[in-house]
Amino acid sequence: MKANVNQQWRLASRPVGLIKESDFEWREEALPVPGDGEFLVRIIYLSLDPAIRGWVTDAKSYMPPVALGEVMRGIGVGVVERSNHAKFKVGNLVQGLLGWQAYALSDGMGLVRLPKDGVPDLTAYLGLLSMVGPTAYFGLLDVGKPKTGETLVVSAAAGAVGSIVGQIGKIKGCRVVGIAGSDEKCRWITETLGFDAAINYKTEHVRGQLKAHCPNGIDVYFDNVGGAILDNVLTLINVKARIVVCGLISQYNAEEPVPGPYHFSSILTQRVRVQGFVFGDYLDRIKEAVADLGKWLVQGKIQYRVHLVEGLKAAPQAVNMLFDGSNKGKLIVKVSDPNVS
Amino acid sequence: MKANVNQQWRLASRPVGLIKESDFEWREEALPVPGDGEFLVRIIYLSLDPAIRGWVTDAKSYMPPVALGEVMRGIGVGVVERSNHAKFKVGNLVQGLLGWQAYALSDGMGLVRLPKDGVPDLTAYLGLLSMVGPTAYFGLLDVGKPKTGETLVVSAAAGAVGSIVGQIGKIKGCRVVGIAGSDEKCRWITETLGFDAAINYKTEHVRGQLKAHCPNGIDVYFDNVGGAILDNVLTLINVKARIVVCGLISQYNAEEPVPGPYHFSSILTQRVRVQGFVFGDYLDRIKEAVADLGKWLVQGKIQYRVHLVEGLKAAPQAVNMLFDGSNKGKLIVKVSDPNVS
């Protein structure tokens, strides 16, 4: 990085279909100087999440869209390098919506300070403890409400959230079946993470495999993808089952209206509860999740993996890995040196 | 009716599209004679309900399909005319799945005895107190959970269930908007039943009218129809709204797979709870509903209307009134003389 220069990706146009680098503008400008009550954060890691595709779309959602010309929205971890703020001091680690940039000026709004000790690696925040893990935790336990012995199916099961959902399902005594997009991912979630079975949706017959691996039907479906997989699940859903709608990644890049599931009527006949879930609704309860997730991490009951991409410049192109499934683990951009003194 | 002869409609083939009279076989056979622990019921009223379309379809549902050659399933009210049963005596009024026939032989399984007094008219059971009213009651209050001041939208709002849902919504302090299929129905639900607004989906622009009549968005949607109306509602649905999936009448006669709502993603972005509801799950709580509904009926806070069709023979053709909306009120076939001594 250049001294005294900030680098940024700003949204230049609303993407149609897959995100293109040309939808963003690369901007280099003078480093901002913190005023009273402000501080400057050097961003170390930037989280890339499927939700990003929604944030750049001009449609009603749980957050307003990123405006054209605005620094692209993104969650990051960084270190305070200059400060005129009473609570955020030089050397503090912080996390929040720091944006796609090398440095962020902040008054502390929406940022949390992170402890320096007790976490093996700064990526643990983005890969497990800050958003991904609590999303899996509250989505599964508070909305899905799995019971011991029930069958849980997870889509995007080797993804950042899905892989944690399945592991929590195992901790809670469920039979867990994951759906993922490569043999390597399927092996990882069964052999390393302990899922009971995995289905490669790109090479296997999803409904046939679901039927084989869910002999007692499906009680909880944690959905990250929507589309055809949701439809297949609905044909095997049990009475009083719960479907957690956490993501619809299969349709985020659609350029035409996408029909809902053809087996929508199963919701009626099986008296299914289908419920949308957004992590932001649980911010005031995040400590519950972090306490359990931290404990399980230390006990070796939960693992996560990180897919690091080098350099802020790569962010726009890296995002699409989330949609073609080529990332292996939580997708994170390394923006600057993680060593903080 | 002929003496000592039973008349029946038996299912002859699985209907494709709308139900045809030729899907049933008219059978006349000797009256069955009750054995030990059995009794014979003369059926007075037969209820025709949209659910019937599902019962004759060979698809997984909340009840097994009616078998070919079997007497068509239907809920009726009747009077015991002969009995060798300790609890069901001659002259008792009964209700349950008596079937599309003039007489039913029973051992009492699944039938309930009805009080002779305190109800103005036997049709009150089929029109309000037995299934229709409790469906509206539990579907709205237990699944929809409306709060005072919220906006409730009901489809098939002049139908048997929908008209009760809207009236309960008013009792609970909601703004209630009904969607129905004729100007007469719209006038009835607003002028007579007290709905705040009505939309004629056959002549008006549903989304535009919903937007006009729901200035604060939609908090609870009690859905009897599915299809395009559900899609329109999803575009105006509030955060944390509830959708009660009680019926999908718009697609019961479909001959091709029907796509789910195109705005399924609103379930995620607005964190909506969509829940299937079947009255049968609440049989053990029916007294709660009957107590309140009976009270509201006496207080004049709830009204219902009945559309009577004369004679069992008319049943197969009358069913389709439910799908073209030509019935006005709870559709009931008068099978025999309602006067019981």
Interface residues (C-beta under 8 A of the other chain):
Chain A: G54 K60 S61 Y62 G226 V239 V245 C246 G247 L248 Q251 P257 V258 P259 G260 P261 Y262 H263 F264 S265 S266 I267 L268 T269 Q270 R271 V272 R273 V274 Q275 G276 F277 V278 D281
Chain B: G54 K60 S61 Y62 G226 V239 V245 C246 G247 L248 Q251 P257 V258 P259 G260 P261 Y262 H263 F264 S265 S266 I267 L268 T269 Q270 R271 V272 R273 V274 Q275 G276 F277 V278 D281
